[in-house]
Amino acid sequence: MVTKEEAKIIDIPTTVKIYNGKTGQVYNNKSAVKADIDDTKTETTSKDIKQDVTIEVPRLPDLINRTLQRK
C-alpha cells in the first residue's frame, strides 16, 4: 500500500472547453460566460453553458517510468 508520503503528483495534460450548447459559441474563460449570461441582448442562460474536460492519460508503462524517475 502506498502512503501519502510515497505518493507522487504527476502532471497530466488537461483541456477544458466551455461553450454554449445552443449557439456553439466557445468561451475563453468563465468571465466571458458570465458576461454572456448577464447580457440582456442574448438569450443565454446558465443552463445553456456546457463544459467538456479532456484528460490525456499516458500509457501505464510511461506513467510508471515517470513516477519512478521522480523518486
Contacts in CASP RR format, 6 or more apart in sequence:
PFRMAT RR
TARGET T0000
AUTHOR 0000-0000-0000
METHOD contacts of the structure
MODEL  1
MVTKEEAKIIDIPTTVKIYNGKTGQVYNNKSAVKADIDDTKTETTSKDIK
QDVTIEVPRLPDLINRTLQRK
8 67 0 8 1.000
8 70 0 8 1.000
8 71 0 8 1.000
10 63 0 8 1.000
10 66 0 8 1.000
10 67 0 8 1.000
10 70 0 8 1.000
12 55 0 8 1.000
12 56 0 8 1.000
12 57 0 8 1.000
12 58 0 8 1.000
13 55 0 8 1.000
13 56 0 8 1.000
14 53 0 8 1.000
14 54 0 8 1.000
14 55 0 8 1.000
14 56 0 8 1.000
15 53 0 8 1.000
15 54 0 8 1.000
15 56 0 8 1.000
16 51 0 8 1.000
16 52 0 8 1.000
16 53 0 8 1.000
16 54 0 8 1.000
17 26 0 8 1.000
17 51 0 8 1.000
17 52 0 8 1.000
17 53 0 8 1.000
17 54 0 8 1.000
18 26 0 8 1.000
18 27 0 8 1.000
18 29 0 8 1.000
18 30 0 8 1.000
18 33 0 8 1.000
18 49 0 8 1.000
18 50 0 8 1.000
18 51 0 8 1.000
19 25 0 8 1.000
19 26 0 8 1.000
19 27 0 8 1.000
19 49 0 8 1.000
19 50 0 8 1.000
19 51 0 8 1.000
19 52 0 8 1.000
20 27 0 8 1.000
20 36 0 8 1.000
20 44 0 8 1.000
20 48 0 8 1.000
20 49 0 8 1.000
20 50 0 8 1.000
21 48 0 8 1.000
21 49 0 8 1.000
21 50 0 8 1.000
22 43 0 8 1.000
22 44 0 8 1.000
22 48 0 8 1.000
23 44 0 8 1.000
23 48 0 8 1.000
25 36 0 8 1.000
27 33 0 8 1.000
27 36 0 8 1.000
33 49 0 8 1.000
36 42 0 8 1.000
36 44 0 8 1.000
37 44 0 8 1.000
37 45 0 8 1.000
37 46 0 8 1.000
37 49 0 8 1.000
57 63 0 8 1.000
58 66 0 8 1.000
END
